[in-house]
Amino acid sequence: MKCTGCGTDVEIASGERIGFRDTCPKCAADLHACIQCLHHDPAAYNSCREPSAERVADAERANRCEWFAPETDSAGGDNREEVEALSQLDDLFKK
């Protein structure tokens, strides 16, 4: 993923998750923040494309959103579409 604070590439190992308190090694910006998330969309309701996510007041600060998925440049648009499709399926088949 790329830090939105300074543009540094932050490597995430396969299967590794970004922790609630993780920060950028270069500028110390919060990594588990809406602005770093795949679902973040300022034009969407609550600035998030995930309809089940709770509102977060400050998109640049760390939060405990369980829907967080790091925005990655390497995956391109295909990953975004996959995550959105899986999210819609989860909503459809909620237990």
Short mmCIF file of the C-alpha atoms (twelve columns), coordinates in Angstrom:
data_MODEL
# 
_entry.id   MODEL 
# 
loop_
_atom_site.group_PDB 
_atom_site.id 
_atom_site.type_symbol 
_atom_site.label_atom_id 
_atom_site.label_alt_id 
_atom_site.label_comp_id 
_atom_site.label_asym_id 
_atom_site.label_seq_id 
_atom_site.Cartn_x 
_atom_site.Cartn_y 
_atom_site.Cartn_z 
_atom_site.pdbx_PDB_model_num 
ATOM 1  C CA . MET A 1  0.000   0.000   0.000   1 
ATOM 2  C CA . LYS A 2  1.064   3.609   -0.423  1 
ATOM 3  C CA . CYS A 3  0.920   6.038   2.504   1 
ATOM 4  C CA . THR A 4  -1.388  8.940   1.697   1 
ATOM 5  C CA . GLY A 5  0.612   11.160  4.044   1 
ATOM 6  C CA . CYS A 6  4.016   10.962  2.348   1 
ATOM 7  C CA . GLY A 7  3.657   8.548   -0.580  1 
ATOM 8  C CA . THR A 8  5.953   5.908   0.920   1 
ATOM 9  C CA . ASP A 9  5.319   2.342   -0.206  1 
ATOM 10 C CA . VAL A 10 4.388   0.280   2.856   1 
ATOM 11 C CA . GLU A 11 4.885   -3.413  2.207   1 
ATOM 12 C CA . ILE A 12 2.175   -5.768  3.436   1 
ATOM 13 C CA . ALA A 13 2.996   -9.465  3.489   1 
ATOM 14 C CA . SER A 14 0.466   -11.853 1.988   1 
ATOM 15 C CA . GLY A 15 -2.245  -12.543 4.549   1 
ATOM 16 C CA . GLU A 16 -0.984  -9.788  6.880   1 
ATOM 17 C CA . ARG A 17 -3.467  -7.249  8.202   1 
ATOM 18 C CA . ILE A 18 -2.970  -3.597  9.040   1 
ATOM 19 C CA . GLY A 19 -3.351  -3.182  12.794  1 
ATOM 20 C CA . PHE A 20 -5.429  -0.467  14.431  1 
ATOM 21 C CA . ARG A 21 -2.275  1.248   15.710  1 
ATOM 22 C CA . ASP A 22 0.031   0.713   12.713  1 
ATOM 23 C CA . THR A 23 1.703   3.823   11.338  1 
ATOM 24 C CA . CYS A 24 3.818   4.730   8.329   1 
ATOM 25 C CA . PRO A 25 7.492   4.041   9.055   1 
ATOM 26 C CA . LYS A 26 8.502   7.339   7.411   1 
ATOM 27 C CA . CYS A 27 5.933   9.968   8.452   1 
ATOM 28 C CA . ALA A 28 4.028   8.186   11.274  1 
ATOM 29 C CA . ALA A 29 0.635   8.699   9.580   1 
ATOM 30 C CA . ASP A 30 -2.062  6.268   10.741  1 
ATOM 31 C CA . LEU A 31 -2.382  3.378   8.281   1 
ATOM 32 C CA . HIS A 32 -5.683  1.930   9.583   1 
ATOM 33 C CA . ALA A 33 -7.612  5.064   8.588   1 
ATOM 34 C CA . CYS A 34 -10.476 5.660   6.168   1 
ATOM 35 C CA . ILE A 35 -8.302  7.671   3.798   1 
ATOM 36 C CA . GLN A 36 -6.062  4.588   3.379   1 
ATOM 37 C CA . CYS A 37 -9.003  2.226   2.779   1 
ATOM 38 C CA . LEU A 38 -10.235 0.626   -0.417  1 
ATOM 39 C CA . HIS A 39 -13.853 1.492   0.520   1 
ATOM 40 C CA . HIS A 40 -13.192 5.212   1.126   1 
ATOM 41 C CA . ASP A 41 -15.193 7.418   -1.225  1 
ATOM 42 C CA . PRO A 42 -15.904 11.046  -0.267  1 
ATOM 43 C CA . ALA A 43 -18.927 11.035  -2.605  1 
ATOM 44 C CA . ALA A 44 -20.577 8.062   -0.873  1 
ATOM 45 C CA . TYR A 45 -22.832 8.110   2.189   1 
ATOM 46 C CA . ASN A 46 -20.598 8.465   5.290   1 
ATOM 47 C CA . SER A 47 -17.681 8.695   2.801   1 
ATOM 48 C CA . CYS A 48 -17.663 4.902   2.523   1 
ATOM 49 C CA . ARG A 49 -18.854 2.467   -0.150  1 
ATOM 50 C CA . GLU A 50 -19.393 -0.199  2.537   1 
ATOM 51 C CA . PRO A 51 -23.040 0.326   3.602   1 
ATOM 52 C CA . SER A 52 -22.607 -1.527  6.910   1 
ATOM 53 C CA . ALA A 53 -19.679 0.592   8.087   1 
ATOM 54 C CA . GLU A 54 -20.243 3.084   10.875  1 
ATOM 55 C CA . ARG A 55 -19.542 6.770   10.336  1 
ATOM 56 C CA . VAL A 56 -16.006 7.904   11.166  1 
ATOM 57 C CA . ALA A 57 -15.600 11.593  11.990  1 
ATOM 58 C CA . ASP A 58 -11.940 11.999  10.971  1 
ATOM 59 C CA . ALA A 59 -10.954 9.989   7.873   1 
ATOM 60 C CA . GLU A 60 -7.239  10.626  8.436   1 
ATOM 61 C CA . ARG A 61 -7.057  9.251   11.993  1 
ATOM 62 C CA . ALA A 62 -6.830  5.623   13.072  1 
ATOM 63 C CA . ASN A 63 -10.138 3.865   13.700  1 
ATOM 64 C CA . ARG A 64 -11.452 0.412   14.547  1 
ATOM 65 C CA . CYS A 65 -13.541 -0.204  11.441  1 
ATOM 66 C CA . GLU A 66 -13.797 -3.931  10.773  1 
ATOM 67 C CA . TRP A 67 -14.443 -3.298  7.060   1 
ATOM 68 C CA . PHE A 68 -10.987 -1.758  6.521   1 
ATOM 69 C CA . ALA A 69 -9.149  -3.061  3.456   1 
ATOM 70 C CA . PRO A 70 -5.890  -1.338  2.484   1 
ATOM 71 C CA . GLU A 71 -5.896  0.499   -0.832  1 
ATOM 72 C CA . THR A 72 -3.156  -0.995  -2.969  1 
ATOM 73 C CA . ASP A 73 -1.688  0.330   -6.196  1 
ATOM 74 C CA . SER A 74 -0.328  -3.007  -7.369  1 
ATOM 75 C CA . ALA A 75 -3.737  -4.661  -7.663  1 
ATOM 76 C CA . GLY A 76 -5.257  -1.859  -9.714  1 
ATOM 77 C CA . GLY A 77 -8.993  -1.615  -10.329 1 
ATOM 78 C CA . ASP A 78 -9.535  -5.395  -10.423 1 
ATOM 79 C CA . ASN A 79 -9.007  -5.728  -6.665  1 
ATOM 80 C CA . ARG A 80 -11.424 -2.871  -5.948  1 
ATOM 81 C CA . GLU A 81 -14.134 -4.525  -8.026  1 
ATOM 82 C CA . GLU A 82 -13.536 -7.880  -6.334  1 
ATOM 83 C CA . VAL A 83 -13.771 -6.417  -2.833  1 
ATOM 84 C CA . GLU A 84 -16.938 -4.511  -3.735  1 
ATOM 85 C CA . ALA A 85 -18.529 -7.639  -5.234  1 
ATOM 86 C CA . LEU A 86 -17.657 -9.711  -2.155  1 
ATOM 87 C CA . SER A 87 -19.051 -6.987  0.086   1 
ATOM 88 C CA . GLN A 88 -22.330 -6.989  -1.850  1 
ATOM 89 C CA . LEU A 89 -22.537 -10.777 -1.579  1 
ATOM 90 C CA . ASP A 90 -21.914 -10.583 2.166   1 
ATOM 91 C CA . ASP A 91 -24.785 -8.086  2.470   1 
ATOM 92 C CA . LEU A 92 -27.047 -10.307 0.393   1 
ATOM 93 C CA . PHE A 93 -26.387 -13.446 2.418   1 
ATOM 94 C CA . LYS A 94 -26.170 -12.005 5.951   1 
ATOM 95 C CA . LYS A 95 -27.155 -14.494 8.591   1 
# 
